[in-house]
């Protein structure tokens, strides 16, 4: 709900982890998703390709193309290192710092601004009756930022935006539980990776702080940072609000 009391339309802007497998295809079809925006890096896309119905348009909007080793794109490789018995090459404090740096990069990288503009434009201009889904790998960081930014453009209260962002934490934890349990059953300690497997208020705050630091206001971030038209907020509201 926006601060003016408008209820955001459901079923038009969707977020998820990487859609893979027959169940993902069936879900995309049932939700009438016609466009999927993939926020991942090339190595992530190669190791875990999207499984999409033929009619779905696959849009690549690589947020971290200019910094592919950023923490938000490295969870899989860090977990793979742990599974190989190498353990984490970083401490928990270093992993957290890497995550915080990633959220700053969501705003400052040229590739991030290009990908964000592409994603938001798709959300605001897609055919009104069809859904657009955007995703990264786990559905919590790049995807979480994109969802939070969309809510802020629609003038949702910042506290509600944060609550929605944090709500993905338990969902992602449940999704990763089989992986975590399997690794720990082998006697491998995942404590150092914990900051990369969750969401924290500090992470999202970092991205919004970077936006203010670099551009001053949300409006200037949209126009000067992303190259979107001055009336972009109105365009998005026209599609996503009643």
N, C-alpha and C positions, 0 to 999 in steps of 0.2 A: 504494500500500500504506500502511495506517495504521501508527502506531508499535507497535500491538499485533500486527501481522503480518497483519491482515485485508486481503484484496484487494478493491478497490472493484469492484462489478459494472459490466460494460461495457454500452453500448447503451441506457442509461436516461437519463443526463444528458449532453447533447451541446452543444458550442459551435461557433460558426462566424462567418464574415463574413455580411453581408446575403445571404440566399438569393434570388437572382434568376435568371430564365431557366428554360428547360425542363429543363436538367440538375439544377438545384436541386430542382425539383418531383419529378423522378424519384428523386433521392437521398432526399428526405424520405419518399417513399412506401416505398422499399426499406428504410429504417431504421425504419419503423413509427413515425414521429414523429406524434403526435396534437396536440401543443401547441407553438407557437412563441412565445417571449417576446421582444419587440422592445424593446431598451433605448435606442433612438435618439430624438432630438428630432423634433418635428413637421416642420421643414424637411428633415431627412435622410430621413424617411419619404416626404415628398412628392416629393423629387427622385429617390429610388430605392426604389419600393414593393417590398415582399416579393411573390414569386410563390409562392403556396402552393396545394397541392391543396385541393379543396373541403372535404374532411372535417377539415382541420387548423384548430384553434382559434388565432386570432391575438390574443395578449395584448399590449397596450401597457403597458410599464413604463418610462417615460421618466426615466432617471436624472438627466439634466441639464435637466429642464423649468424649474427655477428659475434656471438659468444656461446658456441655450442657446448662448452664444458661447464657452463654455469650450473650451480647447485640444483636448480629446478629441473634440469635436463639430465642430471647425473645420478638420480636415485637408483635407476636400474643398473648402471655400471658399478656403483658402490656396493649394491646388494650382490652382484655377480662376483665381485672381488671377495666379499665375505663368504659366499658359498664355496668358492674355490679353496677356502682355508687360509687365504691371505689376511683375513680380517679387514677392518677399515683402515685405510692409509691415513685417516684423519681422526682427530679427537672430536668429541661431541661439540666442544666450543668452536672448533674450526668448521664443522659441518653447519652449525647454526649461522656462523658468520657468512658462509657461502650462500645459505638460503636468503639471508637478509640482502646480500649483494645482488642476488638474482632479482628480488623484488624492485630494487632500485633500477636494475637494468630493464625491467618491464616498461619503464618510462623513458629512460635515457638512450637506449640503443636505437640506432636508425632502423634496424630490422624490426624492433619492437613497435616503433611508431607506425611503420608501414603495415605490419600485421594487424595492429589494433585498428587502424583506419579501415582496413579491408573488412575485418570482422564486424565492426560497428556498422559499416555501410550495408553489409549484407543483412544485419538484424533490422535495420531501419527501412530497407527498400525492397525486401523480399515480397513476393506475392502474399497478400494478407491472409489467405486461407491455408498457407503451407508453412511448416515449421523449418527453422534453421537450427542446427545443432552445432555447437562448438566444443572442442575437447583438446586436452593434452594427453599425457600418459595416465596419470592417476586421477586427474580431474579435480585437483585441489589448488594448484599454484597459478600457472598461466590461466587456466580456466576460472579459478576463483577470482583472480584479478579482473578478468574480462566481465564476469558476472557482477562484481562489485562496482565496476566502472559504469556498467549499463544502469544499475540501480541508481547511482548517483546522478547520472544524466537525467533520469526520470524523476529526480528530487525525492528519493526515498530517504528517510531519516538516517543519518550516519550510524547511529546505534543499531538500527535494524539491519543495515548493510553489514555491519560487523557480525551481528548475530547469525545472519545467513551464511556468511563466510565460515565462521567457526563451526557451524552445523555440519560441514563436510568432514570434519575431523573424525568423528565416530564412524561415519560411513566408509571413509578410506581405511581406517584401522581394521574394520571388519573385512574389507576387501583384501587387505594385505595379510590378514591373520594366518591363512594357510602357508604363505611364503615364510612369514616370521617363525611360525612354529616348526616348520621343516628345517630351517637353518639352525634354530636354537636346539633342536633335537640332535643335531650333529655336534653340539658342544661349542657352537660359535656364538660369541657375545655380540649382540647388535646394539648395545647401549650407545655407541658412538654415532650410529645412524639414526637414532630416534628423532633428532630435530628435522631430518629430511622426510620423515614418514608421517608428519602431522602438520597442523596449521597453528599459527600463533598470532595473537593480535599485533605483535610487533612486526610481523611480516607484512601484513596489509597496510599498517600505518606507514611503513617504509615507502611503499609505492605512492601513497597519497602525499606523503611529505616530499618525495622527489618531484611530484607534479607541481606542488606549490613552489618549491625551491627553483625549479627550472622555468615555470611558466606563470606563476603567480595565482592564477585562478583556473577552475575547471574549464570555463568558457575559452580562455586563451590557450589552454592545452589542446582543446578540440580544434581550434582554428589555426594557431601558430605551430603547435606540435604535430598535429595529425593532418592538417590541411583540409579539414572538413568545413563546410559552409557555416556561416554564422547562425543560420536557422536550423542547424542539425538537430538540436534538442527537440525542437518542434516537430521535426520529421519523425524522430524516433517515437515521440509521444503519440503522434497520429497513428502509428502502427501498433504500439504496444499498450496504449491506454484506451479505455472505452470512449 
